[in-house]
Amino acid sequence: MPEKTMTAVRVHRVGGPEVLVPEEVPVPEPGPGDVLVRVHAAGLNPPDWYARSGYSAIPEDLRPKRTLPFTPGTDVSGVVAALGPGVTEWQVGDEVFGLLRFPEGGGRAYAEYTAAPASHLARKPAALDHVEAAGVPMAGLTAYQFLFDLVRLEPGRTVLVNGAAGGVGHFLVQLARTKDARVIGVASGRHERFLRGLGVDEFVDYTVTAAEDVVRGVDHLFDTVGGPHGHRFLAVVGRGGTISPVFLGEYHRDRAAELGITFVSGQVRSDGAQLAELARLADAGRLRVGIESVFPLADAAKAHERAERGHIQGKIVLRVA
């Protein structure tokens, strides 16, 4: 049986990384349809620091509501410790990973235990340890859903990934390759070897060469960076092509329409069945997880400090157990 109390990282007031405070709290009870997961690792994602800071980087009318205090985090890898009423698909001792309660919120992953909807979990890939598995859920599902649910990538297309070395970006590269896409990766030069190893066909070092100066005729562009200068990529995409912004940006959409470019985007959501497909690819050697750095749970504030400096290769993960 799990302990009665546990360590969890809590946010009692919005602000910088310093508001992430480890404290002792009761172990949650799994409700109907939930399992209790003994967390071995928790992945960091941009929504974690958006929530911590009160969503200050998001336009006010788009900001979700969060009740203080809360425990951040949605990405977990761990072991089933107890079953809630009605759960039959999991057993105590099963190794699982998942994106919990997203986008509705309330994943509560920065903790030694978390209650997780059974349908949001998949069996942890045998090829990945818990730290690696915790780096997959949100970023991997974002890439999967953008490519296969929204864009519906067809074999042989040309794909450009801006920010290709980041969490979502490095999964976009690998998943596009499963459809035999020609993949162009845009990142700083220090990431070239990493991205070549993941299968990019062409690498553009944006610190030396602007992609819009050397690339033309892309079928699908995935921009994981966003920002005020996203419109520079209009020159890169061919007529009939698509741009998929992962983050907010300015793309001069009227001009894009004149060029025959459409926008395809959406919100990532929890999906245990799709995570199981990502696990299958990992176990087949077709999906690797880049780990930028690993911090103990008690150093969640330091992990957020690292995340906010940007230029991350892969994922940042908290080691819990």
Residue, then its C-alpha position, 0 to 999 in steps of 0.5 A: m500500500p502507498e504511504k499516507t503522505m508524499t512530496a509534491v511541488r506546489v504553487h501557492r502564488v503565481g510568479g517565477p520559478e521560485v514559487l515552485v515549493p516542495e511540501e508534504v501533502p496527502v497521497p491522492e485517492p484514485g476515483p472511479g476510472d482512475v489509477l494511482v501512479r507511483v511517479h518515477a519521472a515527470g516531464l516538463n512542458p511549456p504549459d507548466w511554466y505558463a500556469r506557474s506564471g499566471y499565463s502572462a505570456i498568453p492573451e488575457d482572453l485566452r488564459p485558462k483559469r487555475t485555482l491556487p494552490f496547485t501542483p503542476g505537470t501533466d507528463v508522467s512515467g511510473v508504476v500503478a500503485a492502486l486501482g480506482p473503482g471500475v478500472t479493469e485494464w490495468q493491474v497494480g505493478d504495471e509500468v505506465f506513462g501518460l499525458l494526464r487531463f490535458p487540455e482540461g488541466g489538473g495533471r498534478a505530475y510533479a509529485e511522488y503519486t498522482a491519480a491518473p485517468a486509466s484511459h490517458l495511460a499506455r504501457k511504458p515502452a520497454a525500450l525506454d527508461h522512466v526518464e525517457a518515457a516521461g519526456v514523450p507524452m505531451a510533445g510526442l502526442t502534439a507531433y503525432q496529432f499535428l501530423f496524422d490527425l490534423v495535416r494527415l501527412e501523406p507519404g513522400r511529402t516535404v516537411l520543414v520543422n522550425g525548432a527541430a531540436g526541441g521537444v515537439g520538433h524532434f518528435l515531428v522529425q522522427l514521425a514524419r520519417t515514418k511516412d517517408a517524408r523528406v524532412i528539413g530541420v531548422a535549428s542552431g548549428r550545435h543541434e545538427r549532429f543530433l538531428r542528422g541522427l534522427g533522420v533529417d534530410e536537410f539541415v538549416d542552421y538559422t544562425v548562419t542562413a535564413a531558411e526563407d533564403v534557401v528553401r522553397g516548395v515545402d508541402h507542410l511547415f511545422d513552426t514550433v517557435g512562433g513569435p512576431h516573425g513567423h510570416r517569413f516562412l511564407a516564402v518557403v511553402g509552396r502553393g497548396g501547402t500548409i503551415s502548422p503553428v505550434f505556438l502563437g505567431e504572426y503569419h500575415r494570414d491574408r497574404a498567405a491566402e493569396l499565396g494558396i497557403t492554409f493553416v492547420s493547427g489544434q490543441v493537443r489532447s490526452d489519448g492513451a491509444q495514441l500513446a500506445e502507438l508511440a510506445r510501439l514505435a519506440d520499441a521498434g527503434r523508430l522513436r528516440v527521446g532526446i533528454e536535455s537535462v534531468f533534475p530531482l523533484a525538489d529542484a523543480a525551480k531549477a528545472h524551470e529556470r533551465a527551461e526558460r533559458g530556451h535552446i533546449q535539445g529534446k526534453i527536461v525531466l524531473r526524476v521523482a523515484 
